[in-house]
Amino acid sequence: MGSPDTDIFYDKKRALKNFTNSLQLDLENTEKEFQSSVLEIFYWYKIEETGFVDIADFYTTVDLKHLQYRMAIRIPNFIQSKDIEPVIREKASNGNIYTDEFELFTYTAGKCVQILHQGPFADELDTLPKLQQFATNNDLISTGMHHEIHLTNFEFGQGQENLQTILRHTVKNK
C-alpha cells in the first residue's frame, strides 16, 4: 500500500525481479525453462474507504497513501507452487524480507480498455483522460483494478523519456 514513488516500492520491485531471475535460473535446462521480465502492476483503492475513482482521475483524486498495489511478473501456466517454493526458501535464507509476499497469482481481467503510454510516468495524467474518453464514448464504466504493463524496464533515478507502458483498466457496459 502507498505511493509507487517510494523506496519500499522500488525495493519490492527489485526483490520480485531477483526472485524471477532466480526462478528462471533454477528451471534452466529443464522442461520448465522460461524467460519473462515484463513487470505488471495492479493498482486499486478500497472503495469503502475512498469511494469510486474513475479512470481519468485514478492518480489525482485520492491521496496515494491509500493506493493498494500488487506487482507481478508473468510466468507460464505450467509453473506450479512446488516449483517456486524452493526459490522462496532460498531467497528467505539469503535475507530477502519480502519472500512472505511471493505467491502465484492468477488474474483474469475480462473486458478492458487500454492504451500505450510513451514517456514519463507523470505524463500518464494526460493519457488516462484519453482512456476515460474512449470508455465514456463506448458506454463503459470502470469496474476494477488499474493495470500497468511496463514494457520498458525502469529503475529509480533513470530517465523516463523512453518508457513504454500499457495502461489498462477493467470495464463493463453501463
N, CA and C of each residue as an Amber inpcrd file, in Angstrom:
protein
   522
   0.8470000  -1.1740000   0.0000000   0.0000000   0.0000000   0.0000000
   0.8960000   1.2410000   0.0000000   0.4900000   2.2600000  -0.7350000
   1.2060000   3.5210000  -0.7300000   1.6030000   3.9770000  -2.1120000
   2.2420000   5.1010000  -2.1500000   2.6710000   5.7010000  -3.4140000
   3.7180000   4.8360000  -4.1040000   3.6500000   4.7550000  -5.4370000
   4.6700000   3.9880000  -6.1530000   6.0180000   4.7020000  -6.2170000
   6.0840000   5.8990000  -5.7590000   7.3360000   6.6710000  -5.8140000
   8.0350000   6.6540000  -4.4530000   8.2480000   5.4360000  -3.9090000
   8.8810000   5.3070000  -2.6000000  10.0110000   4.2850000  -2.6600000
  10.8940000   4.3540000  -1.6970000  11.9810000   3.3800000  -1.6190000
  11.4440000   1.9660000  -1.4210000  10.4060000   1.8120000  -0.5850000
   9.8320000   0.4850000  -0.3360000   9.2950000  -0.1150000  -1.6270000
   8.6070000   0.6890000  -2.4360000   8.0640000   0.2250000  -3.7050000
   9.1980000  -0.3230000  -4.5850000  10.2710000   0.4460000  -4.7190000
  11.3770000   0.0160000  -5.5750000  12.1530000  -1.1480000  -4.9730000
  12.2050000  -1.2530000  -3.6430000  12.8160000  -2.4210000  -3.0090000
  12.0160000  -3.6820000  -3.3340000  10.6900000  -3.5700000  -3.2710000
   9.8340000  -4.7220000  -3.5800000   9.9600000  -5.0990000  -5.0570000
  10.0570000  -4.1030000  -5.9010000  10.2130000  -4.3650000  -7.3340000
  11.5200000  -5.1260000  -7.5900000  12.6120000  -4.6720000  -6.9800000
  13.9060000  -5.3630000  -7.1320000  13.8240000  -6.7960000  -6.5980000
  13.1720000  -6.9560000  -5.4610000  13.0400000  -8.2920000  -4.8660000
  12.2840000  -9.2280000  -5.8000000  11.2150000  -8.7380000  -6.4250000
  10.4440000  -9.5610000  -7.3560000  11.2720000  -9.9160000  -8.5840000
  11.9850000  -8.9450000  -9.1270000  12.8240000  -9.2090000 -10.2990000
  13.9310000 -10.2120000  -9.9590000  14.5690000 -10.0570000  -8.7900000
  15.6060000 -11.0070000  -8.3670000  15.0360000 -12.4020000  -8.1760000
  13.8420000 -12.4630000  -7.5950000  13.1840000 -13.7530000  -7.4150000
  12.9100000 -14.4200000  -8.7650000  12.3660000 -13.6570000  -9.7020000
  12.0460000 -14.2110000 -11.0210000  13.3110000 -14.6700000 -11.7330000
  14.3770000 -13.8880000 -11.6420000  15.6530000 -14.3030000 -12.2450000
  16.1520000 -15.6050000 -11.6290000  16.0340000 -15.7360000 -10.3110000
  16.4570000 -16.9680000  -9.6340000  15.5950000 -18.1520000 -10.0610000
  14.2970000 -17.9220000 -10.1920000  13.4030000 -18.9970000 -10.6430000
  13.7690000 -19.4390000 -12.0540000  14.0420000 -18.4790000 -12.9250000
  14.4440000 -18.8140000 -14.2960000  15.7420000 -19.6220000 -14.2950000
  16.7010000 -19.2420000 -13.4820000  17.9700000 -19.9770000 -13.3950000
  17.7520000 -21.3750000 -12.8200000  16.8840000 -21.4780000 -11.8290000
  16.5970000 -22.7560000 -11.2010000  15.9680000 -23.7440000 -12.1910000
  15.1870000 -23.2180000 -13.1220000  14.4850000 -24.0780000 -14.0840000
  15.1870000 -24.1530000 -15.4400000  16.3360000 -23.5010000 -15.5390000
  17.1000000 -23.5190000 -16.7890000  17.4950000 -24.9460000 -17.1420000
  17.4540000 -25.2500000 -18.4290000  17.7930000 -26.5740000 -18.9630000
  16.8710000 -27.6770000 -18.4550000  15.6340000 -27.3050000 -18.1120000
  14.6050000 -28.2900000 -17.7710000  13.4380000 -28.0830000 -18.7240000
  12.4450000 -28.9440000 -18.6500000  11.2640000 -28.7900000 -19.4930000
  10.4180000 -27.5810000 -19.0760000  10.7480000 -26.9760000 -17.9510000
  10.0000000 -25.8050000 -17.4710000  10.7670000 -24.4990000 -17.6710000
  11.8050000 -24.5220000 -18.4660000  12.5850000 -23.3140000 -18.7130000
  11.6990000 -22.2370000 -19.3350000  11.8930000 -20.9920000 -18.9070000
  11.1250000 -19.8750000 -19.4460000  11.9270000 -18.5940000 -19.2980000
  11.5110000 -17.5620000 -20.0260000  12.0810000 -16.2230000 -19.9110000
  10.9290000 -15.2300000 -19.7640000  11.0180000 -14.3890000 -18.7720000
   9.9990000 -13.3690000 -18.5720000  10.5940000 -12.2520000 -17.7310000
  10.3450000 -11.0170000 -18.1250000  10.8840000  -9.9010000 -17.3490000
   9.9640000  -8.6870000 -17.3310000   8.8230000  -8.7810000 -17.9780000
   7.9150000  -7.6350000 -18.0470000   7.1780000  -7.4880000 -16.7240000
   7.3780000  -6.3450000 -16.0930000   6.7340000  -6.0650000 -14.8160000
   5.3100000  -5.5710000 -15.0580000   4.3780000  -6.1330000 -14.3140000
   2.9940000  -5.6870000 -14.3520000   2.6230000  -5.2560000 -12.9410000
   1.8770000  -4.1720000 -12.8580000   1.4510000  -3.6840000 -11.5440000
  -0.0500000  -3.4470000 -11.5850000  -0.7220000  -3.9740000 -10.5870000
  -2.1570000  -3.8060000 -10.4290000  -2.3720000  -2.8030000  -9.2910000
  -3.1670000  -1.7790000  -9.5500000  -3.4440000  -0.7430000  -8.5600000
  -4.9400000  -0.6640000  -8.3060000  -5.3070000  -0.3680000  -7.0770000
  -6.7110000  -0.1600000  -6.7460000  -6.8130000   0.6000000  -5.4170000
  -7.9850000   1.1080000  -5.1790000  -8.3320000   1.7220000  -3.9000000
  -9.4390000   0.8900000  -3.2800000  -9.4660000   0.8270000  -1.9780000
 -10.5850000   0.1690000  -1.3000000 -11.7650000   1.1280000  -1.3730000
 -12.7370000   0.7800000  -2.1880000 -13.8570000   1.6780000  -2.4890000
 -14.6050000   2.1000000  -1.2270000 -14.6660000   1.2080000  -0.2290000
 -15.3570000   1.5540000   1.0120000 -14.6210000   2.6390000   1.7980000
 -13.3310000   2.8330000   1.5080000 -12.5450000   3.8720000   2.1860000
 -12.4390000   5.1580000   1.3630000 -12.3790000   5.0280000   0.0340000
 -12.0940000   6.1870000  -0.8110000 -13.2430000   6.5900000  -1.7100000
 -14.2170000   5.7130000  -1.8690000 -15.2720000   5.9560000  -2.8370000
 -14.8090000   5.5610000  -4.2300000 -15.6900000   5.6950000  -5.1920000
 -15.4060000   5.3270000  -6.5730000 -14.3840000   6.2890000  -7.1760000
 -13.4020000   5.7500000  -7.8720000 -12.3930000   6.5640000  -8.5570000
 -12.4230000   6.1750000 -10.0250000 -12.7100000   7.1450000 -10.8960000
 -12.8030000   6.8850000 -12.3240000 -11.4100000   6.8080000 -12.9570000
 -11.3510000   6.3050000 -14.1730000 -10.0860000   6.0850000 -14.8740000
  -9.2730000   7.3720000 -14.9870000  -9.8900000   8.4300000 -15.4420000
  -9.1630000   9.6820000 -15.6960000  -8.5880000  10.2800000 -14.4240000
  -9.2190000  10.0000000 -13.3020000  -8.8270000  10.6090000 -12.0340000
  -8.0820000   9.6360000 -11.1160000  -7.6170000   8.5350000 -11.6600000
  -7.0980000   7.4700000 -10.8230000  -5.9860000   7.9180000  -9.8890000
  -5.0790000   8.7270000 -10.3770000  -3.9450000   9.1400000  -9.5480000
  -4.1100000  10.5160000  -8.9210000  -5.2310000  11.1730000  -9.1290000
  -5.3210000  12.5650000  -8.7040000  -6.3950000  12.8680000  -7.6650000
  -7.3800000  12.0110000  -7.4650000  -8.4860000  12.3770000  -6.5710000
  -8.3250000  11.8600000  -5.1480000  -7.5110000  10.8600000  -4.9520000
  -7.3260000  10.2660000  -3.6290000  -5.8390000  10.3160000  -3.2990000
  -5.5210000  10.6260000  -2.0470000  -4.1250000  10.6300000  -1.6050000
  -3.5160000   9.2570000  -1.8870000  -2.3430000   9.2420000  -2.5070000
  -1.7020000   7.9910000  -2.9120000  -1.3130000   7.1070000  -1.7320000
  -1.3590000   7.6210000  -0.5290000  -1.0800000   6.7630000   0.6310000
  -2.1490000   5.6700000   0.7700000  -3.3040000   5.8540000   0.1210000
  -4.3820000   4.8620000   0.1550000  -4.3160000   3.8760000  -1.0150000
  -3.3770000   4.0760000  -1.9160000  -3.2750000   3.2350000  -3.1080000
  -2.7800000   1.8410000  -2.7210000  -3.5130000   0.8390000  -3.1530000
  -3.1230000  -0.5570000  -2.9720000  -2.4290000  -1.0100000  -4.2520000
  -1.4770000  -1.9140000  -4.1500000  -0.8480000  -2.4190000  -5.3650000
  -0.3500000  -3.8420000  -5.1940000  -0.2270000  -4.4920000  -6.3240000
   0.3470000  -5.8320000  -6.4200000   1.2570000  -5.8270000  -7.6340000
   2.4970000  -6.2400000  -7.4510000   3.4420000  -6.3580000  -8.5610000
   3.4800000  -7.8050000  -9.0180000   3.6300000  -7.9800000 -10.3220000
   3.6610000  -9.3340000 -10.8680000   4.5930000  -9.3910000 -12.0690000
   5.1820000 -10.5410000 -12.2640000   5.8960000 -10.8500000 -13.4980000
   5.2830000 -12.1500000 -13.9930000   4.8090000 -12.1090000 -15.2170000
   4.0900000 -13.2440000 -15.7850000   5.0190000 -14.4470000 -15.9300000
   4.5260000 -15.5940000 -15.4930000   5.2480000 -16.8480000 -15.6800000
   4.2920000 -17.8340000 -16.3500000   4.8340000 -18.8310000 -17.0160000
   3.9600000 -19.7790000 -17.7280000   3.0320000 -20.5440000 -16.7780000
   1.8970000 -20.9640000 -17.3020000   0.9100000 -21.7080000 -16.5170000
   1.4410000 -23.0270000 -15.9830000   2.4620000 -23.5940000 -16.6260000
   2.9740000 -24.8810000 -16.1650000   3.8710000 -24.7600000 -14.9270000
   4.1890000 -23.5530000 -14.5100000   4.9410000 -23.3510000 -13.2710000
   3.9550000 -23.4530000 -12.1060000   4.2560000 -24.3070000 -11.1560000
   3.3720000 -24.5640000 -10.0250000   4.0120000 -24.0840000  -8.7210000
   3.2360000 -24.0700000  -7.6570000   3.7510000 -23.6720000  -6.3390000
   4.9800000 -24.4930000  -5.9550000   4.9480000 -25.7910000  -6.2520000
   6.0880000 -26.6470000  -5.8920000   7.3680000 -26.2250000  -6.6170000
   7.2300000 -25.5330000  -7.7580000   8.3980000 -25.0470000  -8.4890000
   8.9720000 -23.7700000  -7.8730000   8.1040000 -22.9590000  -7.3000000
   8.5890000 -21.6820000  -6.7600000   8.9910000 -21.7650000  -5.2900000
   8.4510000 -22.7450000  -4.5590000   8.7310000 -22.8300000  -3.1240000
  10.2180000 -22.9490000  -2.7870000  11.0150000 -23.7670000  -3.5120000
  12.4520000 -23.8170000  -3.1890000  13.1540000 -22.4720000  -3.3890000
  12.7400000 -21.7360000  -4.3970000  13.3530000 -20.4320000  -4.6480000
  12.9390000 -19.4470000  -3.5530000  11.6990000 -19.5220000  -3.1040000
  11.2500000 -18.6700000  -1.9950000  12.0860000 -18.9660000  -0.7480000
  12.2560000 -20.2590000  -0.4280000  13.0580000 -20.6280000   0.7540000
  14.4900000 -20.1340000   0.6280000  15.0580000 -20.2670000  -0.5780000
  16.4380000 -19.8280000  -0.8000000  16.5560000 -18.3220000  -0.6260000
  15.6080000 -17.5700000  -1.1710000  15.6270000 -16.1060000  -1.0430000
  15.4330000 -15.6980000   0.4230000  14.5560000 -16.3950000   1.1400000
  14.3290000 -16.0810000   2.5530000  15.5970000 -16.3290000   3.3580000
  16.2940000 -17.4250000   3.0670000  17.5150000 -17.7270000   3.8150000
  18.6300000 -16.7380000   3.5040000  18.5490000 -16.0610000   2.3630000
  19.5470000 -15.0540000   1.9990000  19.1290000 -13.6480000   2.4030000
  18.0860000 -13.5370000   3.2270000  17.7240000 -12.2510000   3.7960000
  16.7160000 -11.4240000   3.0260000  16.0810000 -11.9800000   1.9900000
  15.0480000 -11.2210000   1.2730000  13.8390000 -11.0910000   2.1870000
  13.5560000  -9.8720000   2.6120000  12.4880000  -9.6670000   3.6050000
  11.0850000  -9.7150000   3.0100000  10.9660000  -9.8220000   1.6930000
   9.6440000  -9.8150000   1.0590000   9.1810000 -11.2030000   0.6190000
   9.9320000 -12.2540000   0.9490000   9.5720000 -13.5780000   0.4440000
   8.2130000 -14.0470000   0.9360000   7.7630000 -13.5750000   2.0870000
   6.4370000 -13.9860000   2.5600000   5.3260000 -13.3920000   1.7060000
   5.6710000 -12.4540000   0.8270000   4.6910000 -11.8510000  -0.0690000
   4.6950000 -12.4850000  -1.4560000   5.6380000 -13.3850000  -1.7440000
   5.6940000 -14.0340000  -3.0580000   4.6470000 -15.1320000  -3.1170000
   3.8950000 -15.1610000  -4.2200000   2.8820000 -16.1920000  -4.4000000
   2.5000000 -16.2630000  -5.8670000   1.9120000 -17.3880000  -6.2510000
   1.3180000 -17.4650000  -7.5760000   0.0290000 -16.6630000  -7.5300000
  -0.1900000 -15.8870000  -8.5570000  -1.3530000 -15.0020000  -8.6230000
  -1.9790000 -15.1840000  -9.9900000  -3.2270000 -15.5610000 -10.0100000
  -3.9470000 -15.7360000 -11.2620000  -4.9440000 -14.6000000 -11.3910000
  -4.9420000 -13.9940000 -12.5610000  -5.8220000 -12.8530000 -12.7780000
  -6.4440000 -12.9460000 -14.1610000  -7.7440000 -12.8040000 -14.2100000
  -8.4710000 -12.7260000 -15.4690000  -9.2320000 -11.4110000 -15.4580000
  -8.8690000 -10.5270000 -16.3490000  -9.4190000  -9.1780000 -16.3290000
 -10.8180000  -9.0850000 -16.9050000 -11.1020000  -9.8430000 -17.9290000
 -12.3650000  -9.6420000 -18.6250000 -12.2430000  -8.4710000 -19.5760000
 -13.3350000  -7.7380000 -19.7340000 -13.3510000  -6.6060000 -20.6680000
 -12.4780000  -5.4720000 -20.1360000 -11.6250000  -4.9410000 -21.0150000
 -10.7010000  -3.8680000 -20.6340000 -10.6290000  -2.8050000 -21.7160000
 -10.2040000  -1.6360000 -21.2970000  -9.7630000  -0.6060000 -22.2300000
  -8.2820000  -0.4040000 -21.9400000  -7.5180000  -0.1340000 -22.9810000
  -6.0950000   0.0600000 -22.7680000  -5.5200000   1.0020000 -23.8100000
  -4.3600000   1.5710000 -23.4510000  -3.6720000   2.4950000 -24.3410000
  -2.1810000   2.3690000 -24.0640000  -1.3760000   2.5400000 -25.1000000
   0.0680000   2.5620000 -24.9170000   0.4880000   3.9770000 -24.5630000
   1.0740000   4.1310000 -23.3990000   1.6030000   5.4270000 -22.9570000
   3.1010000   5.4250000 -23.1980000   3.5980000   6.4800000 -23.8260000
   5.0310000   6.6070000 -24.0620000   5.5310000   7.8500000 -23.3440000
   6.5450000   7.6780000 -22.5210000   7.1340000   8.8030000 -21.8140000
   7.0470000   8.6480000 -20.3110000   7.3140000   9.7430000 -19.6040000
   7.3890000   9.7240000 -18.1420000   6.0780000   9.3030000 -17.4760000
   6.2320000   8.6920000 -16.3050000   5.0630000   8.2840000 -15.5340000
   4.1510000   9.4740000 -15.2300000   4.7270000  10.6270000 -14.9390000
   3.9180000  11.8140000 -14.6070000   2.9830000  12.1920000 -15.7480000
   3.3900000  11.9180000 -16.9870000   2.5530000  12.2530000 -18.1400000
   1.3660000  11.3060000 -18.3120000   1.3140000  10.2360000 -17.5090000
   0.1380000   9.3630000 -17.5370000  -1.1150000  10.1590000 -17.1660000
  -0.9240000  11.2320000 -16.4140000  -2.0630000  12.0770000 -16.0350000
  -2.7080000  12.7140000 -17.2530000  -1.9560000  12.8310000 -18.3630000
  -2.5200000  13.3430000 -19.6210000  -3.0870000  12.2050000 -20.4820000
  -2.5880000  10.9990000 -20.2860000  -3.0120000   9.8580000 -21.0950000
  -4.2830000   9.2130000 -20.5420000  -4.3940000   9.1250000 -19.2370000
  -5.5710000   8.4750000 -18.6430000  -6.8970000   9.1290000 -19.0330000
  -6.9910000  10.4570000 -19.1490000  -8.2560000  11.0420000 -19.6220000
  -8.6300000  10.5810000 -21.0430000  -7.6420000  10.2900000 -21.8820000
  -7.9390000   9.7580000 -23.2190000  -8.5610000   8.3690000 -23.1100000
  -8.0520000   7.5800000 -22.1870000  -8.6150000   6.2580000 -21.9610000
 -10.0290000   6.3780000 -21.3990000 -10.2170000   7.3400000 -20.4980000
 -11.5470000   7.5970000 -19.9410000 -12.5210000   8.0140000 -21.0420000
 -12.0750000   8.9040000 -21.9250000 -12.9440000   9.3850000 -23.0020000
 -13.3650000   8.2310000 -23.9090000 -12.4280000   7.3450000 -24.2180000
 -12.7660000   6.1740000 -25.0330000 -13.8250000   5.3300000 -24.3280000
 -13.6340000   5.0780000 -23.0370000 -14.6050000   4.2880000 -22.2800000
 -15.9720000   4.9690000 -22.2860000 -15.9930000   6.2620000 -22.0220000
 -17.2470000   7.0190000 -21.9970000 -17.9430000   6.9750000 -23.3570000
 -17.1880000   7.1860000 -24.4190000 -17.7510000   7.1600000 -25.7740000
 -18.3420000   5.8100000 -26.1460000 -17.8850000   4.7670000 -25.4660000
 -18.3630000   3.4180000 -25.7510000 -19.2620000   2.8670000 -24.6410000
 -19.8120000   3.7740000 -23.8300000 -20.7360000   3.4180000 -22.7420000
 -20.1710000   2.3680000 -21.7990000 -18.9050000   2.5790000 -21.4110000
 -18.2320000   1.6730000 -20.4910000 -17.9030000   2.4120000 -19.2040000
 -17.9400000   1.6890000 -18.0880000 -17.5560000   2.2710000 -16.8030000
 -16.5110000   1.3860000 -16.1340000 -15.7000000   1.9900000 -15.3250000
 -14.6490000   1.2900000 -14.5980000 -15.2510000   0.2910000 -13.6200000
 -14.6370000  -0.8810000 -13.5340000 -15.1390000  -1.8940000 -12.6080000
 -14.0680000  -2.5060000 -11.7330000 -12.8330000  -2.1930000 -11.9760000
 -11.8250000  -2.9060000 -11.1910000 -10.5020000  -2.2030000 -11.1520000
  -9.4830000  -3.0170000 -11.1470000  -8.1380000  -2.5120000 -10.9600000
  -7.6090000  -1.7760000 -12.1870000  -6.7430000  -0.8400000 -11.9030000
  -5.9250000  -0.1990000 -12.9350000  -4.7040000  -1.0990000 -13.0780000
  -4.3370000  -1.4180000 -14.3020000  -3.2870000  -2.3990000 -14.5710000
  -2.2620000  -1.7480000 -15.4860000  -1.0140000  -1.7380000 -15.0650000
   0.0570000  -1.2010000 -15.8890000   1.0100000  -2.3140000 -16.2720000
   1.3600000  -2.3550000 -17.5430000   2.3240000  -3.3310000 -18.0500000
   3.5320000  -2.5380000 -18.5200000   4.6090000  -2.6580000 -17.7940000
   5.8170000  -1.8720000 -18.0560000   6.6770000  -2.5940000 -19.0880000
   6.5650000  -2.1750000 -20.3340000   7.3120000  -2.8020000 -21.4220000
   8.7870000  -2.4210000 -21.3920000   9.0790000  -1.2790000 -20.7840000
  10.4490000  -0.7970000 -20.6500000  10.8230000  -0.8680000 -19.1780000
  11.9620000  -1.4870000 -18.8900000  12.4140000  -1.5550000 -17.5060000
  12.7540000  -0.1540000 -17.0090000  12.3700000   0.1290000 -15.7830000
  12.7000000   1.4170000 -15.1820000  13.1480000   1.1880000 -13.7520000
  14.2500000   1.7840000 -13.4020000  14.7240000   1.7730000 -12.0210000
  14.7790000   3.2080000 -11.5310000  14.5740000   3.3910000 -10.2610000
  14.5590000   4.7120000  -9.6550000  15.8080000   5.4960000 -10.0440000
  15.6220000   6.7240000 -10.4730000  16.7390000   7.5870000 -10.8250000
  17.0810000   7.6020000 -12.3080000  16.5070000   6.6990000 -13.0940000
  16.7560000   6.6930000 -14.5400000  15.8630000   7.7150000 -15.2270000
  16.2700000   8.1080000 -16.4300000  15.4200000   8.9710000 -17.2410000
  14.1680000   8.2260000 -17.6740000  13.0750000   8.9510000 -17.8290000
  11.8000000   8.3240000 -18.1550000  11.2880000   8.6560000 -19.5470000
  12.0370000   9.3950000 -20.3260000  11.5220000   9.8670000 -21.6170000
  11.2150000   8.7490000 -22.6080000  11.8450000   7.5840000 -22.4890000
  11.6320000   6.4990000 -23.4570000  10.8030000   5.3400000 -22.9160000
  10.1340000   5.5580000 -21.8080000   9.3290000   4.4790000 -21.2260000
   8.1350000   4.1520000 -22.1130000   7.7860000   2.8700000 -22.1220000
   6.5680000   2.4130000 -22.7890000   5.7800000   1.5970000 -21.7750000
   4.5540000   2.0370000 -21.5250000   3.7090000   1.4050000 -20.5250000
   2.3050000   1.2400000 -21.0860000   1.8020000   0.0270000 -21.0230000
   0.3960000  -0.1880000 -21.3800000  -0.4280000   0.1430000 -20.1530000
  -1.3620000   1.0680000 -20.3100000  -2.3000000   1.4330000 -19.2470000
  -3.6150000   0.7280000 -19.5560000  -4.0340000  -0.1240000 -18.6580000
  -5.2260000  -0.9550000 -18.8870000  -6.1620000  -0.8080000 -17.6980000
  -7.4510000  -0.8020000 -17.9880000  -8.4280000  -0.6980000 -16.9110000
  -9.6140000  -1.6040000 -17.2260000 -10.0550000  -2.3690000 -16.2400000
 -11.2140000  -3.2240000 -16.4500000 -12.4800000  -2.3750000 -16.4720000
 -13.3940000  -2.7590000 -17.3410000 -14.6330000  -2.0050000 -17.5390000
 -15.8090000  -2.9530000 -17.7560000 -16.9970000  -2.3790000 -17.6890000
 -18.2180000  -3.0980000 -18.0590000 -19.1470000  -2.1150000 -18.7460000
 -20.1300000  -2.6280000 -19.4310000 -21.1290000  -1.7820000 -20.0830000
 -21.9510000  -1.0710000 -19.0140000 -22.3300000   0.1790000 -19.3060000
 -23.1820000   0.9380000 -18.3650000 -24.5210000   0.2890000 -18.2170000
